[in-house]
Amino acid sequence: MNEDGRTESARLVTLDAVRGFAVMGILAMNIVAFAMPEMAYVSPRAYGGDTAADVAAWGLSFLFIDGKMRGLFSILFGASLLLVVDRAEKSGQNAASVHYRRMIWLAIFGLCHFFFIWWGDILFLYAAVGSIAFLFRGWEPRRLIRWAVGLFTLGVLLMTLLLGGQLFVASSIDDPAAPPSLIEAGQSVRDEYAKINDEVQRELILYRSGYFPILGHRLDDAADPFSMVLINLLETLPLMMIGMALFRNGFLTGAWEAHAYRRVAWRWLPPGLMLTMLVCWLMERAEFDYLFSLTTFLTWAQPGRLMMTIGYAALLVLLIRRHADAPWIGRVAAAGQAAFSNYIGTSIVMTTIFYGYGLGLFGWVERAPLYLFVIAAWAVMLLWSKPWLDRFRYGPLEWLWRSLARGARQPMRKGPTLQ
């Protein structure tokens, strides 16, 4: 038993089940990026917004899924970081050595995922940011949360200055009193965003082609994983720090009283949803203009996303505690325990379905029906993960990551092993 009165296995099931919900939710978030040009994720005007059902599907995804599932995953990564560090220290190992070996191999996995499977990788981002988050492992929860909120706010302000500045300059072309130089700069910004339509067409051609043209395109964009770290650092690091705090104070392990989780959910979920609805309305009112949509998506939507992510976490812990003994929670927890394998596995399956070297459905399936593929993939995750983990200690890629990080082949099958 632990000091919170819960068994270690109960604490881990809670973490694994929340992670299971998150990895399933990430696919619901990523499905549009698997099946359509990248900008379609931000704006239905770019692609996949021809019908009312498609626009409604975009709106529902933006309101309830976008950013929240990745937020949960980032929070859980921070919690898992401390879990690994605690275990290393208890066993007398060098925690820094254990952690950084894991991050190095995760970065390698992430680069392989980006170059050889799918451009939307987050593993390299997590490895890079996780290497920084380790430095805060000894901080107490309140300090972690204060700094996380400060860094998150700084990130939103910097992104607002960057994209908001572009939006201001671009709006000058409608102001007859604006200086000619400002109008010229605004027209230049507008011209750049007008090229998105051409980029959409290039993506359609590219991803309907064979494997090697797609690989060549990724190799040409080899700096993208590093750029993603810079762009997302002040979002991902605060989320990991929040995860570390919520692990230390017992929130993520289910140690709080039920009324405390309900209070957190009511405090953060409704206002977060209202803010997100306001942002959604503003984007629709602007007819999903590319510059306005991107600015809104990356800046003003951020506070609502964070608030809803915390609210979701509270509701999920409550749900898991209430149904802890239900078989379906066991399956969700197994999907979370094998989250690495499920994450990479869905990338392989979905790119094979949609890209030209597979079934070639890229850009052909409307937005709303895409979620049928999501439901089918969820079913596969829930069906395979638990039977596998009933027989084996780890998911396939979890085992490979662990073996590489430890420099030795780890025992895979369950049962007594000779040490």
RAZI-V298395 format. One record per run of one state. SS is the DSSP state (2 for helix, 1 for strand, 0 for the rest). FROM is the first residue (numbers start at 1). TO is the last residue. If there is no record, write none. Layout:
BEGIN
ss->SS from->FROM to->TO
ss->SS from->FROM to->TO
END
This chain:
BEGIN
ss->0 from->1 to->7
ss->2 from->8 to->35
ss->0 from->36 to->37
ss->2 from->38 to->41
ss->0 from->42 to->51
ss->2 from->52 to->64
ss->0 from->65 to->67
ss->2 from->68 to->90
ss->0 from->91 to->94
ss->2 from->95 to->116
ss->0 from->117 to->122
ss->2 from->123 to->136
ss->0 from->137 to->140
ss->2 from->141 to->174
ss->0 from->175 to->179
ss->2 from->180 to->194
ss->0 from->195 to->195
ss->2 from->196 to->207
ss->0 from->208 to->210
ss->2 from->211 to->220
ss->0 from->221 to->223
ss->2 from->224 to->248
ss->0 from->249 to->257
ss->2 from->258 to->285
ss->0 from->286 to->289
ss->2 from->290 to->300
ss->0 from->301 to->301
ss->2 from->302 to->322
ss->0 from->323 to->326
ss->2 from->327 to->337
ss->0 from->338 to->338
ss->2 from->339 to->354
ss->0 from->355 to->369
ss->2 from->370 to->391
ss->1 from->392 to->392
ss->0 from->393 to->395
ss->2 from->396 to->406
ss->0 from->407 to->412
ss->1 from->413 to->413
ss->0 from->414 to->419
END
